[in-house]
């Protein structure tokens, strides 16, 4: 079952602009992660935020988590052509390490 | 270099044929996972294993089988019972909730 739903499904922006994508989930979680997937490749881990955290930064990435709304957002600042990829959120509920992935946002950066 | 290797990168299957996808990791991770990804879709869990000689069904296990005889290896067999096997298959491993993924196998039925 799909725990997360990303919004929007697709996003195109000019290079240098900021990109924001959102993830909503259905049940209580332990952690939420964001992964990137370049076309035809595997997923690469970007950032993890725990359920007791509200915001986290890593380089040009900023993730927020609102557990009351069961939602998270990923902000990529000063976008680059190399950021073109699909982005997925993934959640776990604790107890085991099984992740449930969302449907993804396809981000295109226009040079 | 530590990592996770999937092979082959591309695989073609005839109707009624079983095929096996390979997944090997040298990260010393206990847990391994198989996901299926259809075009423009998210990942759906097929099978997972948290320890050698043990594995559990995921959300879409029908038509698939796995084994976990060694910590490093978690092969996936797509059987003839899987009616719509054309997809991108991803293997992952983890020592915690952070996954490391292989580069995937694209399976096509011909």
Interface residues (C-beta under 8 A of the other chain):
Chain A: X1 X2 X4 X30 X31 X33 X35 X40 X41 X42 X43 X44 X45 X48 X88 X90 X92 X96 X97 X98 X99 X100 X101 X102 X103 X104 X106
Chain B: X6 X31 X33 X35 X40 X41 X42 X43 X44 X45 X48 X50 X59 X88 X90 X92 X94 X96 X97 X98 X99 X100 X101 X102 X103 X104 X106
